[in-house]
Amino acid sequence: MNNNQFLKELNTNLKYLNKKNKQEELSKYNNIDVSNLDPIEEANKIYQRYNSKVIIYPKITLYNALKTYINSFKSKKHLKEIILFILYLFLLLIIIKIPFIFIRDITLSYFSLSMNNNFQVIWNLTFELLYAITTIIIFIKLIKNKAQQLNNIK
């Protein structure tokens, strides 16, 4: 990793510092060899110096998150916690659907006199697509966060 990449990543990891402190810390790394430094570890050291309770964890991919769940199932570690999380996801699936149903039905009832059947089908499919995209994004984020927590517990 070259110096510019390191400084860029360190800058994003120091997002909880004020601008003055962030610039001071970044300037310390301008003229040193950063080839063997990890920006996440350095950011955590900086946060510790400022007595901050912020801890930066490495980013996890969806594949690694699913791998963590599979390994937890195999080893039966945190099994109860994972099952409760899956039940939570199913409940969230239902709760997220409710606003989409209400908005779709309210708009359909409001415009039902001027809409033909083809437009109503397109309108319903549009809301279903928006619901699916929203749910997938939320689920991926929650699954990654939970896997991150499981990795930090071990």
Secondary structure, DSSP 4 states (H G I P E B T S, - for coil): --HHHHHHHHHHHTTTS-HHHHHHHHHHTTTS--TT--HHHHHHHHHHHTT----------HHHHHHHHHHHHHHTTTHHHHHHHHHHHHHHHHHHHHHHHHHHHHHHHHHTTT--HHHHHHHHHHHHHHHHHHHHHHHHHHHHHHHHHHHHH-
